[in-house]
Structures are given as structure tokens and as C-alpha cells.
Amino acid sequence: MKSIMQDKKECYITKRTTGLQEHHIFGGKNRRLSEKYGLKVWLVPEKHNASDEGVHGKNGARLSLELKKEAQRAAMKHYGWSKQKFTEIFGKNYL
């Protein structure tokens, strides 16, 4: 599914348009749900997995949490979900 969080192929954070990688906001056991509900964004490698500050880096927890919060807000708005409904689907409330 296409992303519900962005309609342009550009880094969600830097707005750069080259060298992009697709990031599923909720990975692991929820990766398929991210795909199903369009909760993914484009990121440059430095913000994804090529640096310690990227969402998958050792210092990326804050950025990862911010993206999860934004994704939850987007899903609730797009699908008309409550926090409870989001939590039922993804197993956690990030707001």
C-alpha cells in the first residue's frame, strides 16, 4: 500500500529526493501492518540505518518514537480510529 503519511517521494525529515530508503514505521511483528495501513515513509540513509542517529541506530530511539507518534496520529485521522482501536491493532499507544 502507498503511504498515508506522504505523497511525494522525498525524505520525510530532510526533504532530500535522492538515495531514499523505505521505512516501515512499525517494524518487527507489525511490519505487515505498517504495509497494510500505509504507515511508512521515505528516509535518507543517514536518518534510516546508515548512522547512529538514524531510526535503527543506537541513538535513534527518539526519532523512531517521534515517527511512531506521527504515524499513529495519521492512522487515527485517516481511518477514523480511536486510541483504543489503534492500540488493539498495533499493541501499543504511542501518544
C-alpha positions as CSV (number, residue, x, y, z in Angstrom):
1,M,0.0,0.0,0.0
2,K,1.0,3.6,-0.6
3,S,2.0,5.7,2.3
4,I,-0.8,7.7,4.1
5,M,1.9,9.9,5.6
6,Q,3.4,11.4,2.5
7,D,2.5,11.7,-1.1
8,K,5.9,12.8,-2.5
9,K,9.0,10.6,-2.8
10,E,11.3,12.6,-0.6
11,C,12.9,12.1,2.8
12,Y,10.2,12.7,5.4
13,I,12.7,14.5,7.5
14,T,15.2,16.3,5.2
15,K,13.1,16.6,2.1
16,R,16.0,15.3,0.0
17,T,15.0,13.3,-3.1
18,T,18.0,11.1,-3.8
19,G,19.2,7.9,-2.2
20,L,16.0,7.2,-0.4
21,Q,15.0,4.1,1.5
22,E,11.5,3.0,2.5
23,H,11.0,2.8,6.3
24,H,8.1,0.9,7.8
25,I,7.2,2.9,10.9
26,F,6.2,-0.2,12.9
27,G,8.6,-3.0,12.2
28,G,9.1,-6.5,13.5
29,K,5.8,-8.3,14.1
30,N,4.0,-5.1,13.0
31,R,5.8,-4.7,9.7
32,R,3.0,-6.2,7.7
33,L,0.5,-3.9,9.5
34,S,2.6,-0.9,8.5
35,E,2.5,-2.0,4.9
36,K,-1.3,-2.8,5.1
37,Y,-2.2,0.6,6.5
38,G,0.3,2.7,4.7
39,L,2.4,3.6,7.7
40,K,5.7,4.1,6.0
41,V,7.9,7.0,4.9
42,W,10.9,7.6,2.7
43,L,14.2,8.4,4.6
44,V,17.7,9.2,3.5
45,P,20.2,6.5,4.7
46,E,21.6,8.8,7.5
47,K,18.1,9.0,9.0
48,H,17.3,5.4,8.4
49,N,20.1,2.9,9.0
50,A,23.4,4.3,7.9
51,S,24.2,6.3,11.1
52,D,23.9,6.1,14.8
53,E,21.3,8.9,14.6
54,G,19.1,7.0,12.2
55,V,15.9,5.3,13.4
56,H,17.7,2.0,13.5
57,G,20.9,3.4,15.0
58,K,22.0,3.3,18.7
59,N,20.9,6.9,19.2
60,G,17.8,6.7,17.0
61,A,15.2,5.9,19.7
62,R,13.9,9.5,20.0
63,L,13.5,9.8,16.2
64,S,11.8,6.4,16.0
65,L,9.3,7.4,18.7
66,E,8.5,10.7,17.0
67,L,7.8,8.9,13.8
68,K,5.6,6.4,15.6
69,K,3.6,9.2,17.2
70,E,3.1,10.9,13.8
71,A,2.1,7.6,12.3
72,Q,-0.4,6.9,15.0
73,R,-1.9,10.4,14.5
74,A,-2.0,9.9,10.8
75,A,-3.7,6.5,11.1
76,M,-6.3,7.7,13.6
77,K,-7.2,10.6,11.3
78,H,-7.1,8.7,8.0
79,Y,-9.0,5.6,9.3
80,G,-11.2,7.4,11.9
81,W,-9.7,5.2,14.7
82,S,-9.7,6.0,18.4
83,K,-6.6,5.5,20.5
84,Q,-8.1,2.3,21.8
85,K,-8.7,0.9,18.2
86,F,-5.1,1.8,17.2
87,T,-3.8,0.0,20.4
88,E,-5.9,-3.0,19.6
89,I,-4.3,-3.3,16.1
90,F,-0.7,-2.3,16.9
91,G,-0.5,-3.4,20.6
92,K,0.6,-0.1,22.0
93,N,-0.5,3.5,22.2
94,Y,2.4,5.9,21.4
95,L,0.6,9.2,22.2
